[in-house]
Amino acid sequence: MTKPYVIYQNVRSIIDAPIILFCLWCAQVFFGLDQLIFKGIFYIFILLSLASWYVSANISKLYSDLRTNKFSEEIVYILFTVLLHAIFLTSLLFFFRNQIQFSNYFLLFYFSILFFFVVITKYILRKYLHSLIHKGKLQEKVLLVGSTPAAMNFYETIKSHMYYGYSCLGFLDNHQEKLNGCNYLGRVDDLPHVIQNHEIDEVIIALPNSAHEEIKYSVEVCGHYAKRVRIIPDFYFYASSNIQMDTIGLLPVINLRSLPQDRFYNKLLKRVFDIVFSISFFILMGWWLFPIVAILIKLTSSGPVYFLQERWGINNERIICYKFRTMKHGSPEMDDKGNFLQSVRNDSRVTQIGKYLRKYNIDEFPQFWNVLLGNMSIVGPRPHVTPLNLSSIKEIEHYLLRHLVKPGITGWAQVNGCRGETFTKHDMQARVNYDLYYIHRWTFRLDCWIILQTIVNIIKGDENAY
C-alpha cells in the first residue's frame, strides 16, 4: 500500500471522530440529556461513544481496504458498525444509569444521524479517492508473475476497474510472452532485475500450483527487496469446495470444508429472513403494486397476467417459477432446431409494458411467492429454464454445482453484471463462477449487500435487462 493511500486510509478512520462529536451535539440540542450528576460525566459519555465506535468498526472491518468493493457493500459495513456501536454503547450506559438519564429519542436520533453522516462522508471520500486515482496520484504499481487464467482474470479486472487503484507494469513468465496486451518483461529469473529497474509497489504471483520452485524463488526475491507480495492460488481444481486457509503452527493448510448453508443455524437464519422479507414486501408494496401491474398488462396485451415457467431448483428439482408476463401471449420459446430462444435486445416478443417491467426487474416480483413456498430464496443463483440447463450441463464446467442451494430472486452474478442474454460459453461460465463464489462464501452480510445493490440497480434500471 503506497504512502498516500495509507494517509487516505488514516483520514478515512480519523474523520469519524468529529462526526460522532457532531452527532452527539445535535442529539444533545434536540433531545438533551435529562440529568447529569456532574458535568464531567458527559465527557466520559463522549469517550465511551468514541471507544465504542472504533471497537465496533474494528470488529466489522469498516476500515479495511474497501476500494474494490462497491459503495453499496460499504453501506452494509457502516450499518453493521452502527448496530454494534448501538449495542456496545447502550450496554456501557447501563453502568452509568444513575449518573445519566436519557430518553430513547436521544439515542434513536443519535444513531440515525450518525449512520446518515458516516455514509455521506464515506461516499465523498470515495469519490475523492476515485478522482485522485484517475489523475494517477494514488495508483499502486504491481508486477504479475505468471500467466495462468487467474493472472489473466486479475489483469482484466484491474484494467476494467481503474478505480481499484492498481496499474500493472507487466508480467513475467517462463513459457508465455503474451497476456492480452500486458507488457512482457521477461522470465521469472529476471525478477530481481525488474524490481531494481522499475518502481514497483507490489508483486502478484499467479503461477500454477506445480511451479513450486518458481513460487518459492519469487517469494524469496520479494523478501530480499522488501516488496509486498500476494499470491493468487490456482484453485480451480478445488472449485467444488469451500476453501479456507488455516495454519498449524507456521504451516499453512488448505481446509476444504462444507458449504456455509449446510449448517443448520445458517440455514435457519436465511429461511427466517426470507419469510420476514417476503411478508414485508407484500405488506408494503405487493398489495397495491400487483393490481396496478396486472391492469397495465391486461390493457396493453391479451393473455394471462402471470407467466408460469418450469425451472430447476435445489438438487435439480423442478419448480414452477412465477413472473409477470412480459412477452406476447403464445410467443415461441424454442427455435426450429429445438434451441431455447433467450430474450435479446429489442426482442419483438416483448410487449411495450414488458420492456419497463424487465428493465426495473418488476417482472420478477411474483417470485416472492416462490420464496414463501420455500422453493426459492431472496438471494441465490438465478434459476434457469430446463432447456438452458440441459444445454449448459455439457458445456459449462461445474454447472450443476450452482444447484447445491436454493435459487434466488437476485444473486451475486446479477449484481456483478451477469444477467440477461448469454452471448457466448464464456458469458455463461462467468455467471456460474459468480454463483459458485456466492455458494462457497455465503454470509448473511453478503446477502444484505446483494439486496441493497439490487435495489440500487432497480432504481437506476439495468441495461442488461431486456
PyMOL commands that set and color helices and strands:
alter all, ss='L'
color gray80, all
select helices_A, chain A and resi 3-14+16-30+40-60+71-96+104-134+149-160+162-164+188-197+212-224+236-238+260-262+264-300+314-316+352-359+362-364+367-373+386-395+399-404+412-415+425-440+444-460
alter helices_A, ss='H'
color red, helices_A
select strands_A, chain A and resi 35-36+100-101+140-145+166-172+184-186+202-205+228-231+242-248+251-257+306-312+318-324+377-379+408-410
alter strands_A, ss='S'
color yellow, strands_A
deselect
rebuild
show_as cartoon
